[in-house]
Amino acid sequence: MQHPVVGPHSVPVLPRIGVESLPTELIAFNDLGRCNSPAQTGIQFFKDDIKFDGVLVQPFKYLDNFSKFKVIFTPDASITSGMSIMERRMNTVASRAVGACYADRGLKVLVTLRWDSEQDYELVSSGVPTHSVYGVSTVGVIRDDRRKREFLKGFDYFFHELQPVGIAVFGNWLPELDQYLGLGVEIRNYVFDQHFGTPPKEKDAFGQIGLF
């Protein structure tokens, strides 16, 4: 049976997941051998696109290894200012198609949202369920004023449009995101280190920081 798609870009629809799907820690897809507790760990793809090309082309090759983990983020395929609309569509659809492949086989999939500007919002939100959990990354936005501005605008748009129950924020925390704490959404911050994308702190629904 063909997986359902939505919108003019035919973006695969991914299932809603609950806040309990947020993992305790993250591990890069190409570093799984370092993980000691896969049942509590999420697989992330916050890497250069070329490094996860193999997953985009042959997702089933990784199915057995990925199935041991708590949740899989969809690949963080690039969307940049220099890309055409067609390139942005292709990258978004390819990322979601990988997620659909795994979701159809019973794996828990967490959608990664990637955008460059307002023109990407419709595409990026297509196929993402409301009242679910999604992931974003702050990597590369802190030192670039335009990218930071567009990230914060997009974060606000998706927060209100998708009404999530949980958000995974990968990378350094931005103080501007503090305003979203205490609003009934569990926001968990995963800070990258050279071996694991582990979260030394969690920002919960009440804006408190809990150490793991």
N, C-alpha and C positions, 0 to 999 in steps of 0.2 A: 504494500500500500504506500502511495506517495505521501511524503511528509507535507503537512499543510504550510502554505506560504501566505503572505499578506502584502497588500500595497502594490503600487506601480513598479516597485523594484523587486518584487517576489522574494521578500526576505523570509527565511524559515521562522516559524513560530516556535518558541521554546516554552516549556511548561513552567508554571508558577512553583516556586519553592519557598519554604518557610525560614524564619530567622534561625531555627535550629541547624540550618545548613551551613551557617558561617563556621569555618574551621578554626581550630585553636592556633594553627600555624600554616604557613604556606611553604611550598617547595617548588623550585623551577622544574618544568617538565623534563629537562635534560639532566637533572641532578637527583633523580628519585632514589638512587642507591644510598644517599645520605640520610634518608628518612627512617626513623625508628618507630613511628606511630602513624602509619598511613590511615588508619580508621578515624583519626582526628585531624588529618592534614588535607589541605586543598592544593591542587596542582595549578600553578600560574604560568602564564605565557608573556610576562612583561619583559620581553627580550626583543632584539632586532628581528625583523620579520624573516630574514634569511635563515635564522636559526631554527624556526619552526615550520619552514616550508614543507618538510617531510610529513608533518602532521596534517597540513592542509591537503596534501596530495594523497596520502595513504593513511587516513585516520584509523582504519581497522587494524593496521599493523601494531598500534599501541594499545588496543582495546584491553587486552588481558592485564597489562601492567597498570593501566589507569583505573581499572575496575576495583582495585584494592583500596582506593583512596576515598575519602569522605565526599569530596566534591571536586569538579573540574571547572575551571574558568574557561570561557571561550577564548581562543587566541586573540591577543591584543594587536590585531592587524592595523597598520598605520592608516591614518587619514591626515593629510597635511595640506597646507595652503597651496602647494605647487601641483596638487593632483587634480585631474579632471573629474567631473561628476561620475563618469563611467568608472574610473579607477577607484573612486571612493565606494561606489556601489559594489564593485567586484570584491574589494577587500572586506567590506561588511558582510556581504552574502557568504563569502568563503568562510569567514570566522563562524558565523551562525550555523552554516551547514555542518561544520565539524561538531558543534554543540548538538545539533539535531541528530547526527549519527549516534552520538553517545547516549543522548536522552532516550532515543528509540530503543536502545538496548539496556535500559534500566539504570544507567549511571545518573547521578545527580549533577546537573549542569547549572553553573552560575554565569549569567551573561555579563561580559565586559563591555562597557560603553566607551567608545572612543570617538571624539569629534574634534573638528578644527574651529568651526564657527557656527553661527546660527543657521546657515544654509544646510547643515548636516542633521539638524534635530529630527526632522521627519523620517529620514532614512534610518538614523541610529535608534530611534524609539520604536520602529516597526518590528513587530513580532515579539516585543518585550512585554510580558504580562504586568498589569498593575498589581499593587499589594504583594510584591515579591521581593527578591533580593538581587542586587546587581553590584558590579565592581567598577571602580574607576582608578586611575593612576595619576599621581601628581609628579611623576618623574619627568624632568625636563621643563616644567612650567615655572619653577620658582625664580629663576634668573632671567626669564624672558617676559617682559611686561605684557606684550600682546597675548602670548599664550596663557599667561596667568589670568589675564582679564577674561579671555574667552573660556577658560576652564571654569572660572567662578560663575560666569553667566550661564554656562551649560549645566553646571551642577545644580544651580537654582531651578532652571527650567525642568530638568528631569526629576528633581525632588518633588516638585508640585505636579508635574504631568503624570508621573508613574506612581506616585504615592507609595513608596517602598516601605516594607517593614524592616529592612536591613540594608546596609551599604557597607561594602568592603573598600576601604581606601588604602591603596598600595603606594608607599613612598612617604616622604616627610609630610607631616601634618601642617596644614595652612591655618593660621589663626582665624582667617575669615570664615572658616567652616564651623567655628564654635557656635554660631547663631543657629545651627541646625541640631544642636544637642538639646536634650530635654523636650523634644517634640514627639516622643513616642516611637522613634525610629532608632534601632540599634545600629550605631555606626562604629565599626571596628577598624582600627588603623594598624596596618601591617608594615613595619619598617624594615627595609631591606638590609641584610648584611651579606657578606661575601659567600656564605655557605647556605643560609636559609633566608627566606623572606619571612622571618618570624616576627610576631607582634609582642614586643615587650610591654605594651600597654593597650588597654581597650577603652574606647570611649563609648559608654553605654547610653541607653535611652535617656538617662538623667544627667548626662554630661559628666559623670564621675569617671575617674581613671582607675582601673583595676589592674594590678600587676599579675602576670601569669607566673 
